Amino acid sequence: MNVFRTNMKVIINFLVGWKDFAVNFCLKRLLSCHIRNHFVSYSSTAIRLLILLRTA
């Protein structure tokens, strides 16, 4: 019974970890698509930020 319990813990931990991984993966995919669509505005904003940081 103890072995079964530890196996269940491992499986649950694995499933939780997999869920987190899947969520992160999906978010990254969505973000990369979003950034690709709005790349120009993002890059110009980034350049502005860099200029601000350099002059600060």
Secondary structure as UniProt FT lines:
FT   HELIX           2..37
FT   HELIX           39..55
//
